[in-house]
Amino acid sequence: MPSAFVSYSWENNDHKEWVKALGARLRGDGVDVTLDQWHLVPGDQLPKFMESSIRENDFVLIVCTPHYKRRSDAREGGVGYEGDIITAEVFVTGNQRKFIPLLRAGEWSNAAPTWIQGKFYLDFRGTPYSETCYEDLLATLTNRRPSAPPVGTLLIRQPQRKPPETQTNTNAGQPSYDDIRIEGILVDQVTVPKMDGTRGSALYAIPFRLSRMPSSAWANAFVRAWDHPPRYTTMHRPGIARVRSDTVILDGTTIEEVRMYHRETLMLAVAEANKEEKEALRQRQIRDDQERARVHKHREDVMKAAKRIKF
């Protein structure tokens, strides 16, 4: 489980609540977020909390605003002290990727402290903020960013009954989703069996290339579907499937077993994972739409009430 500390300025209650909501969402998605609003209590040593939080967490999220920049550049308060610790940490360890700037307000030039102005940042301005930026942040924290494909990999493509089609939900207002599929066997990455006479020594690992990098939720759904498929043969082997990067691996089988027994089960597990992922995406879209509608109605109500107040 990755961990992250949030560095931000106490500008106003709205900003503090926004930071807390972002931290809560990240915790719900599998990131152990440390936040002063949760982990700091009266009597704690503030310098010790800031130092240990920055040094012991895997990542530090820096919520950049013009107010944060002013206090950091002037080395004022907790923000200024955290800036000292962060610059010292970078100087000693050289780990630039540990510190991720999030632009919340203003422009980058007037919101980023001097010591991070050259860094690549994520734009979290707006209400609601960009879901693409949030997914990019989550993928970075959970080490799921797309990686370059291997060079010179030999693929044996499986015959297909019909050309693959992109499964896209075309209903108005519904999110689109491209089905993940198995493209073939990564022949040069198939392991060699031990063949030493021990139990299972004739079995080996076989990797299969996926059409794109799946999410962690898709990977978990695939493994569950493999272990408990809707139908399977007497040669089915639960517990041997795992997903790594853009590859499915069956660790404990043979190429003949795949040809005779496992191919259909693989396709069933992929289809089930795609189904679960699409449903989760649909539910998230519903929640996002409801939240946008709630915020829009609130702003309309405030606008109407404000017009009736005369000064």
Buried (B, 14 or more C-beta within 10 A) or exposed (E): EBBBBBBBBBBEEEBBEBBBEBBEEBBEBEBBBBBBEEEBEEEEEEEEBBBBBBBEBBBBBBBBBBBBBBBBBEEEEBBBBBBBBBBEBBEEEEEEEBBBBBBBBBEBEEBBBEBBBEBEBBBBBEEEBEEEBBEBBBBBBBEBEEEEEEEEEEEEEBEEEEEEEEEEBEEEEBBEBEBBBBBBBBEEBBEEEEEEEEEEEEBBBBBBBBBEBBBBBBBBBBBBBBBEBEEBEEEBBEEBBBBEBBBBBBBBBBBEBBEEBBBEBBEBBBBBBBEBBBEBBBEEBEEEEEEEEEEEEEEEEEEEEEEEEEE
